[in-house]
Amino acid sequence: MNDPLAWQRRHAIHIVSELPDDPQDALAVLQLAIEVVERFLVPQARSAPALSLVNRSRNSSLNETGKPPSSPS
Protein backbone atom coordinates (compact mmCIF):
# COMPACT_ATOMS: atom_id res chain seq x y z
CA MET A 1 0.00 0.00 0.00
CA ASN A 2 1.26 3.41 -0.94
CA ASP A 3 -0.66 6.01 1.05
CA PRO A 4 0.29 9.53 -0.08
CA LEU A 5 -0.88 10.91 3.28
CA ALA A 6 1.02 8.41 5.44
CA TRP A 7 3.60 10.93 6.67
CA GLN A 8 0.84 13.40 7.55
CA ARG A 9 -1.04 10.71 9.46
CA ARG A 10 2.13 9.88 11.42
CA HIS A 11 2.59 13.54 12.30
CA ALA A 12 -1.05 13.81 13.36
CA ILE A 13 -0.70 10.80 15.66
CA HIS A 14 2.44 12.30 17.18
CA ILE A 15 0.69 15.64 17.80
CA VAL A 16 -2.42 14.00 19.26
CA SER A 17 -0.30 11.93 21.64
CA GLU A 18 0.95 15.20 23.18
CA LEU A 19 -2.51 16.77 23.67
CA PRO A 20 -4.20 17.09 27.07
CA ASP A 21 -6.62 14.31 28.04
CA ASP A 22 -9.61 16.66 28.37
CA PRO A 23 -11.28 16.99 24.93
CA GLN A 24 -12.07 20.71 25.41
CA ASP A 25 -8.47 21.47 26.38
CA ALA A 26 -7.20 19.42 23.45
CA LEU A 27 -9.45 21.32 21.03
CA ALA A 28 -8.29 24.65 22.49
CA VAL A 29 -4.65 23.63 21.98
CA LEU A 30 -5.38 22.59 18.40
CA GLN A 31 -7.12 25.91 17.71
CA LEU A 32 -4.10 27.79 19.04
CA ALA A 33 -1.84 25.61 16.88
CA ILE A 34 -3.91 26.54 13.81
CA GLU A 35 -3.47 30.22 14.68
CA VAL A 36 0.30 29.77 14.94
CA VAL A 37 0.45 28.04 11.55
CA GLU A 38 -1.71 30.67 9.91
CA ARG A 39 0.24 33.52 11.47
CA PHE A 40 3.81 32.30 11.04
CA LEU A 41 3.90 29.61 8.36
CA VAL A 42 1.43 30.88 5.78
CA PRO A 43 3.22 33.42 3.54
CA GLN A 44 1.99 36.90 4.35
CA ALA A 45 3.68 40.27 4.01
CA ARG A 46 3.29 41.06 7.71
CA SER A 47 4.72 37.74 8.97
CA ALA A 48 7.77 37.61 6.68
CA PRO A 49 10.04 39.61 9.05
CA ALA A 50 9.19 37.29 11.96
CA LEU A 51 10.14 34.26 9.89
CA SER A 52 13.42 35.90 8.88
CA LEU A 53 14.29 36.47 12.53
CA VAL A 54 13.50 32.87 13.44
CA ASN A 55 15.59 31.49 10.60
CA ARG A 56 18.50 33.83 11.38
CA SER A 57 18.47 32.88 15.07
CA ARG A 58 18.35 29.17 14.24
CA ASN A 59 21.26 29.45 11.81
CA SER A 60 23.40 31.33 14.32
CA SER A 61 22.88 28.61 16.94
CA LEU A 62 24.44 25.88 14.79
CA ASN A 63 28.00 24.71 15.32
CA GLU A 64 30.59 24.12 12.57
CA THR A 65 29.01 20.73 11.69
CA GLY A 66 25.67 22.43 11.02
CA LYS A 67 24.02 20.86 14.06
CA PRO A 68 22.83 22.47 17.30
CA PRO A 69 25.57 22.56 19.95
CA SER A 70 23.72 20.03 22.13
CA SER A 71 23.44 17.44 19.33
CA PRO A 72 25.79 14.49 19.26
CA SER A 73 28.12 14.66 16.23
N, C-alpha and C positions, 0 to 999 in steps of 0.2 A: 504494500500500500504506500502510495506517495501522496501524503496530505500536504498541500501547499501552505496550510495554516498551522502545521505542527509546531513550529517554533513559537508562534504566537500563543498557542494553547499552553505550551510549557511555561512561557512567561506569565500567563494569566494564573496558572496553578501556583507558581512561585509567589506572585503578588497576593493571591487570596490566602495562602498559608501564613502570611504575615499580618493579616487583618485582625481586628478585635473580634472576640466571640459574639458580642451583641450585634445583631443584624443592623440596628439603627446606627450604631457607631461605625460599623463597617461601611455602610452606605455613605455616611458623612465623610469618611476618609477617602473613599473612591471619588466623591464629588470634588473634594479638595485636590485630589490628584489630577482630575480632569482640568481643573482651573490652572494648575501648574503647567500641564502640557500645553493648553491653549495659550497661556501667557508667555511661556519661555521657549517652547519648541516649535510652535507654528510660526512661520516667517511673517513678521509684521515689522513695519518701520520703527515703531516705538520700542520693540523688544530687542532689536538688533544690537544696540550698545550693551545691554545686559549679557547677551550671549558672548560678545567679544570679550568682556571682562572675565567671564567664567572660563572661556577657552584659554585666555592669556594666563590666568592664575593656575590653571591645571598644567599648562606647559612649563611654567616656571618651577613647579614643584617636582619635576622629573629629574632623576639623576643622569649621569652620562650614558647609562645603558638604555635610557628612555622609559624607565620604570619608576614608580614612586619610591622614595627612599626606604620605606618600610617593607617593600617587596623583596622576597628572596631572589637572588640573581639566577 
